[in-house]
Structure formats: C-alpha cells, structure tokens
Amino acid sequence: MGHDVTFFDSISLVNKYGRDKANKLLYKTIEQDKPDLMFTVLLKDELDPATIQKISNTDTVTLNWFCDDQWRFNNYSKFWAPYFNWIVTTNYTALPKYRDIGCSNVIKSQWGCNHFLYKNIDLPLKYNVTFVGYPHGTRRETIHTLRSSGIAVSAWGSGWKLGRLTQNDMIKVFNQSRINLNLPNASVTLDIPGSLSRALSNVPFGMSVKNRGTQLLSMLRKTNRFDYPSQIKGRNFEVPGCGGLLLTEKVVGLEEYYDIGKEVVCFDDMDSLVEMSNYYLSHEEERSNIALQGYLRTIRNHTYAHRFTDIFQKLQLPHNPLNKILNGQIELGQATEVV
C-alpha cells in the first residue's frame, strides 16, 4: 500500500530474549523510528501492558486488531483493550461491550483478501471439491459424508493424509477447485478455566467421587467452543479473491459482504451441503458465474487495501488513494525487520 513498515516479530523476540527484554526493544524501536502507527494483533501476553500504555502516551497511535471477540472478549480482549488508543473488532456484538468498559475509539472492520497475494491466476480446474484446514471437531465427519455420497473431496492441512500446503500451493488450489469448502468454527478445544467453572457449578455435591467425575466430564464436553457462534474468517474473502467458488456454512453477517447465492453460496446442514455440492458440480455455467461475481465483489469492496484505508481515514493518518493502490499505481514502501 506504499507505507514504510518496521516488522517487529514480538513472539520470536520474546522466545529469543524473554518478555522483558523484547518489550524494552519494542519501546526503543518506537523511540528510534517514531512511526505514525503501531499496529498489533495480540495472541496472548507477548507484550507488556505497561509498555503498550507508555507507547500510547507518545505521538505514535496504538491500535490492536482483536480477532475472536465472538468468544474471547470476556476472557481476553476486555483486559487488553484499555491500553490501546484504538481498537479494531470484527464482531458487531462486541461494540457495546467495549463501550461498557470505557473504550470509545472502536472500529468495526472485517477480515479481507490480500489481493497482492491471493489472486486469480487463471489455472485450469483440477479438483471437484477441496478443503484446506485442520480436521477439528466435525470436519472429518463432514468430509467423510461428502465422500460417502460419491463426491470427490481433497483435503489438506495438518492431520489430513495429504498434509499441509504452502501458501502458494493453497492459492493454486483455490484457483483450481470447482468448489472450495469453508467450515468455520469447527474446533472443540476447551476453554478449560471457564468450562471447568461452569461445569463445577452444575455438578451435584451429593454424588460419589466416581459419578461426579463422570458428570463433570460430560459437563465439560457441553461447555466447549461448539457453544460459541460461527464467525466470518479470512477464507470467506480469500477464496473469492482467487476466483474460486466459495461454499461455506452460513454465518451471521456474511450477507453484509456478499449477495448469498449470487456471489458465494451457503449450506445449512449436511443434507444441503451434499445437495449443493452435487448441484454446482453439474451446473458449470452457473457455478462459474457465481465464482466470477464473487471475485469482482471482493476486488471491488473486500481487499485489505479497503480495510486499512478505512482504518487510516478514521485515525486521520496518511494514506494513498485507494484506486491507486488497487491498480498498482503506487511505489511500494520499504519493509524492515527488527533483529
């Protein structure tokens, strides 16, 4: 997008030097470079709240993109948000929650497509149905159901027979697939502290130790992430951005970004997934047209150039005209890495 960027790899530096030294290095970097913006996507506690607060009091604007406010606001985001000047959330239900904790500089944005990487490279179709991602939760069952219905499905990722793909190979798969599956929020990883607390509160204390253990395990299984709503992911924009047809589980809010049925297609359950897969595999012209319309909509509205231009405008920070960015009419800025 034409910006000069210093990439501060916080996780690698914490692993190498320890948290205290890495955070001192971060502040030193801010002092030296005096950037307009410190853009972060926190994972855990790799940064020190006091360091963030200290930087927020300088001329550098601090902004964190919180990724999973659908399920992570109460046990993570709300504790870190007050240290930043600005916050980005992809979840509209989090907006009043941020206001309730006194955070007023909150931007509702969304994932998007990095059109500098995820492109329509005009490769011949090679696969009928593909899926790229971990085999969490019911994903194996979903793929098995499709295959048992006679639909050829190729699946990649750690845990699948075909293994992982490089990013470049994944982009090729998106281009070469008649149907690209998106299965959001299929993880069953437990939020142990929260789940344990909720489960213990429901286990009768009059039970024997053995029975209490059995019921506790049952309660834990009912308090995992399946209880959280599905959410829009980057894949929703990356697949259409490569010119691929996206067949995704229906997610609340996706209709704000795409015309469902005309730019992307959604399924409700396993029966509709099988039915729609068969339909679009046998209706090539309609399938191809939806993929094209999804691609055009993505390039028109849903690249990260759109997302960041909107953010920079709200922060009143320097930015290049969007049309020049999308058309490649700017001189790319420099990227340097802190070592």
Buried (B, 14 or more C-beta within 10 A) or exposed (E): BBBEBBEBBBEBBBEEEEBEEBBBBBBEBBEEBEBBBBBBEBEEEBBBBEBBEBBBEBEBBBBBBBBBBBBBBEEBBBEBBBBBBBBBBBBEEBBEBBEEEEBEBBBBBBBBBBBEEBBBEEBEEEBBBBBBBBBBBBBBEBBEBBEEBEBEBBBBBEBBEEEEBEEEEBBBBBBBBBBBBBBBBBBEEBBEEEBBEBBEEEBEEEEEEEEBEEBBEEBBEEBBBBEBEBBBBBBBBBBBBBBBBBBBBBBBBBEEBBEEEEBBBBBEEBEBBBEBBBEBBEEEEEBBBBBBBBBEBBBEEBBBBBBBBBBBEBBEBEBBEBEEBBEEEBEEEEEEEBE
